[in-house]
Structures are given as structure tokens and as C-alpha cells.
Amino acid sequence: MREFGLILGLPAIAMGVMLLFAPKALVRVGEQTNKLYNIDGMVYRNRTIFGAFLIFASLFMTYTTF
């Protein structure tokens, strides 16, 4: 279970940080990997809320795995 939390938590931190500080870079990554991750317009319109929530949730998940 600990590994599962880390596998989900650490990439979620990276995605949250990218949503807050480098959304254009995340769009470029999303365009290149469109089959794996489809960026929704609503997420970008509310990127601050989604990014902050994603960082908080992933930090909580990472914390609870230790």
C-alpha cells in the first residue's frame, strides 16, 4: 500500500506544481501524450484551484504512506 501511495502521490505533486507555475509546459506535454492524458479546458480555467488541491491531496497521500 505504501508503494501505491508513492506511485500516485509523487506524480500528482509534479502535476499540481506544473498547473500552478507552468501550465503552458503541461499543455505541450499533454499534446505530445494525448493518448495518455487529455487536458480539459475546465482544469485550465480553474488551474489555481485544481493545482492547489492536487498538491494538497498528493502531499497528504505521501505523508500517510510513511
C-alpha positions, 0 to 999 in steps of 0.5 A: 500500500505504501508503494501505491501511495508513492506511485500516485502521490509523487506524480500528482505533486509534479502535476499540481506544481506544473498547473500552478507555475507552468501550465503552458509546459503541461499543455505541450506535454499533454499534446505530445501524450494525448493518448495518455492524458487529455487536458480539459479546458475546465482544469485550465480555467480553474488551474489555481484551484485544481493545482492547489488541491492536487498538491494538497491531496498528493502531499497528504497521500505521501505523508500517510504512506510513511 
